[in-house]
Amino acid sequence: MPHHLLLIEDDESLHRGIAFTLQQEGFEVTGAHHLEEAERALAARSFDLIVLDVQLPDGSGFDFCAKLRQTSDTPVVFLTASDTEIDIVRGLDIGGDDYITKPFRLREFLSRIHAVLRRRAAMRAPDEESVWRSGDLTLHPGEMRLQKQGRDIALSITEFRLLSLFMSHPRAVLSKEQILQHLWQNGGDYIDDNTVAVNIRRLREKIEERPEDPQRIVTVRGAGYRWNA
């Protein structure tokens, strides 16, 4: 069954070009040109991935993603005309799974869409019955679900994959390069290592008692990060 994508882009010519490219690649595409239209589409059905422009006529793609993350872990790939670090970090910080700066090459665009979908599939691949525990954290890989003291903690795909990597390598020091390779695999050529730091910070905010003094994900200066099992 083909993946069904929601494309939210107000530039008509760019919208048509992206939709055509995705359809030629075998994806089903539902289009929206503004956020109100996108909300109606999401209310009508679920999607495997959302391609989301940052600047839209009726609001910000960043705000839309932040609201979406309250109820959904559907992967979000941002399209943005800004390549400033602050905008890129903001997009990742609110739960985006990747960002693509306009103008972009179509093959790069497709590669990164496939990379995000592979990460989602990999998260669903483990045995449904497997459970990983560390302190008061319980990870259900097959369900893509984390519990802390019995309470569900919402994670993005990237955060979930990052936590899985740490919990499966207790006390091992993992370099930023190793983490990048695991998280993005073939799509990692376009990602800088600042992305790792952003996702580490987001994950710490969700699982640490005091994120400013982390006890679970510990920074090993000059080497990388270690999970204190």
C-alpha positions as CSV (number, residue, x, y, z in Angstrom):
1,M,0.0,0.0,0.0
2,P,1.5,3.4,-1.0
3,H,2.3,6.0,1.7
4,H,-0.2,8.8,1.9
5,L,1.3,12.3,2.4
6,L,-0.3,15.6,3.2
7,L,1.4,18.5,1.4
8,I,0.8,22.0,2.9
9,E,2.2,24.6,0.6
10,D,0.6,27.9,-0.6
11,D,2.9,28.6,-3.6
12,E,0.8,27.1,-6.5
13,S,3.6,26.3,-8.9
14,L,5.8,24.8,-6.2
15,H,2.8,22.8,-4.8
16,R,2.1,21.3,-8.2
17,G,5.8,20.5,-8.8
18,I,6.2,18.8,-5.4
19,A,2.9,16.9,-5.7
20,F,3.8,15.6,-9.2
21,T,7.3,14.5,-8.0
22,L,5.8,12.6,-5.1
23,Q,3.1,11.0,-7.2
24,Q,5.7,9.9,-9.7
25,E,7.6,8.3,-6.8
26,G,4.5,6.3,-6.0
27,F,3.1,8.3,-3.1
28,E,-0.5,9.3,-2.7
29,V,-0.8,13.0,-2.1
30,T,-3.5,15.2,-0.5
31,G,-2.8,18.9,-1.0
32,A,-3.6,21.9,1.2
33,H,-2.8,25.5,0.5
34,H,-3.5,26.9,3.9
35,L,-3.7,25.6,7.5
36,E,-7.5,25.6,7.7
37,E,-7.6,23.3,4.7
38,A,-4.9,21.1,6.3
39,E,-6.9,20.8,9.5
40,R,-9.9,19.6,7.6
41,A,-7.8,17.0,5.8
42,L,-6.3,15.7,9.1
43,A,-9.8,15.5,10.6
44,A,-10.9,13.3,7.7
45,R,-8.1,10.8,7.7
46,S,-4.6,9.9,8.9
47,F,-1.4,10.4,7.0
48,D,2.0,8.7,6.9
49,L,3.9,12.0,6.7
50,I,3.2,15.8,6.4
51,V,5.3,18.1,4.2
52,L,4.7,21.5,5.8
53,D,5.6,25.0,4.6
54,V,6.7,27.3,7.4
55,Q,5.1,30.5,6.1
56,L,1.4,30.2,5.1
57,P,-1.3,32.7,4.5
58,D,-3.3,31.9,7.6
59,G,-0.5,31.2,10.1
60,S,2.9,29.7,10.9
61,G,3.8,26.1,10.1
62,F,5.8,26.1,13.3
63,D,2.7,26.8,15.4
64,F,0.7,24.3,13.4
65,C,3.4,21.6,14.1
66,A,3.5,22.5,17.8
67,K,-0.3,22.0,18.1
68,L,-0.1,18.8,16.1
69,R,2.5,17.3,18.5
70,Q,0.0,17.6,21.3
71,T,-2.1,14.7,19.8
72,S,0.0,13.1,17.0
73,D,3.4,11.7,16.2
74,T,2.9,11.9,12.4
75,P,6.3,12.7,10.9
76,V,6.6,16.4,9.8
77,V,9.1,17.6,7.2
78,F,9.4,21.4,7.1
79,L,9.9,23.4,3.9
80,T,11.4,26.8,4.7
81,A,13.0,29.7,2.8
82,S,15.2,30.5,5.7
83,D,18.4,28.6,6.3
84,T,19.3,30.5,9.5
85,E,20.3,28.3,12.4
86,I,17.7,29.7,14.7
87,D,14.8,28.8,12.4
88,I,16.2,25.3,11.8
89,V,16.7,24.7,15.5
90,R,13.2,26.0,16.2
91,G,11.7,23.6,13.7
92,L,13.4,20.6,15.3
93,D,12.7,21.9,18.8
94,I,8.9,21.9,18.4
95,G,8.9,18.3,17.0
96,G,9.8,18.5,13.3
97,D,11.5,15.4,11.9
98,D,13.5,17.2,9.2
99,Y,13.7,20.5,7.4
100,I,14.4,21.3,3.8
101,T,15.5,24.7,2.7
102,K,14.1,26.3,-0.5
103,P,15.2,26.1,-3.2
104,F,16.0,22.4,-3.0
105,R,17.0,19.6,-5.4
106,L,14.2,17.2,-6.0
107,R,16.4,14.1,-5.6
108,E,17.5,15.4,-2.2
109,F,13.9,16.1,-1.3
110,L,12.8,12.6,-2.1
111,S,15.8,11.1,-0.3
112,R,14.9,12.9,2.9
113,I,11.2,12.0,2.6
114,H,12.2,8.3,2.2
115,A,14.7,8.6,5.1
116,V,12.0,9.9,7.5
117,L,9.6,7.1,6.4
118,R,12.3,4.5,7.0
119,R,12.9,5.7,10.5
120,R,9.2,5.4,11.2
121,A,9.1,1.9,9.8
122,A,12.2,0.9,11.8
123,M,10.4,2.1,15.0
124,R,7.5,-0.2,14.2
125,A,9.7,-3.2,13.4
126,P,10.6,-4.6,16.8
127,D,8.7,-7.4,18.5
128,E,5.4,-6.0,19.8
129,E,6.0,-7.9,23.1
130,S,9.5,-6.5,23.8
131,V,9.8,-4.0,26.6
132,W,12.9,-2.2,27.7
133,R,13.3,-0.8,31.2
134,S,15.7,1.6,32.8
135,G,14.9,3.0,36.2
136,D,11.4,4.5,36.1
137,L,11.4,4.5,32.3
138,T,9.6,1.8,30.3
139,L,10.0,1.7,26.5
140,H,7.7,-0.3,24.3
141,P,9.5,-0.4,20.9
142,G,6.8,-2.1,19.0
143,E,4.2,0.5,20.1
144,M,6.6,3.5,19.8
145,R,5.6,4.3,23.4
146,L,7.5,5.6,26.4
147,Q,6.2,5.6,30.0
148,K,7.8,7.4,32.9
149,Q,6.5,6.2,36.3
150,G,3.6,4.6,34.4
151,R,2.7,7.9,32.6
152,D,2.9,8.1,28.8
153,I,5.5,10.5,27.4
154,A,4.9,11.8,23.9
155,L,8.0,11.5,21.7
156,S,8.7,12.4,18.0
157,I,10.1,9.6,15.8
158,T,13.6,11.1,16.1
159,E,13.4,11.3,19.9
160,F,12.1,7.7,20.1
161,R,14.9,6.4,17.8
162,L,17.5,8.4,19.8
163,L,16.2,6.9,23.1
164,S,16.1,3.4,21.7
165,L,19.8,3.8,20.6
166,F,20.8,4.9,24.1
167,M,18.8,2.2,26.0
168,S,20.2,-0.5,23.7
169,H,23.8,0.6,24.4
170,P,23.9,1.3,28.2
171,R,27.0,3.1,29.4
172,A,28.5,3.1,26.0
173,V,29.9,6.5,24.9
174,L,28.3,7.3,21.5
175,S,29.8,10.0,19.4
176,K,27.8,12.6,17.5
177,E,28.9,10.9,14.3
178,Q,27.6,7.5,15.5
179,I,24.3,9.1,16.5
180,L,23.9,10.9,13.2
181,Q,24.5,7.7,11.3
182,H,21.9,5.8,13.3
183,L,19.2,8.5,13.2
184,W,19.4,9.6,9.6
185,Q,21.4,6.8,7.8
186,N,21.4,7.7,4.1
187,G,19.8,11.1,4.8
188,G,22.6,12.1,7.1
189,D,24.6,13.9,4.4
190,Y,22.4,16.9,4.8
191,I,22.3,17.1,8.6
192,D,24.8,18.9,10.8
193,D,25.8,17.8,14.2
194,N,24.0,20.6,15.9
195,T,20.8,18.6,15.1
196,V,22.1,16.0,17.6
197,A,22.4,18.5,20.3
198,V,18.9,19.9,19.7
199,N,17.3,16.4,19.9
200,I,19.4,15.5,23.0
201,R,18.1,18.6,24.7
202,R,14.5,17.9,23.7
203,L,14.8,14.3,25.0
204,R,16.4,15.4,28.3
205,E,13.5,17.8,28.9
206,K,11.1,14.9,28.7
207,I,12.9,12.2,30.7
208,E,15.3,14.0,33.1
209,E,14.1,15.3,36.5
210,R,16.4,18.3,36.1
211,P,17.3,18.7,32.4
212,E,19.9,21.3,33.3
213,D,21.7,18.6,35.3
214,P,21.1,15.4,33.4
215,Q,21.6,12.1,35.1
216,R,20.4,9.8,32.3
217,I,21.9,11.2,29.1
218,V,25.4,12.4,30.3
219,T,27.7,14.5,28.1
220,V,31.2,13.1,27.9
221,R,33.3,16.1,26.9
222,G,35.1,15.7,23.6
223,A,33.7,12.2,23.1
224,G,29.9,12.3,22.9
225,Y,27.1,11.1,25.1
226,R,26.5,8.1,27.5
227,W,23.3,6.5,28.8
228,N,23.5,5.9,32.5
229,A,21.5,2.7,32.8
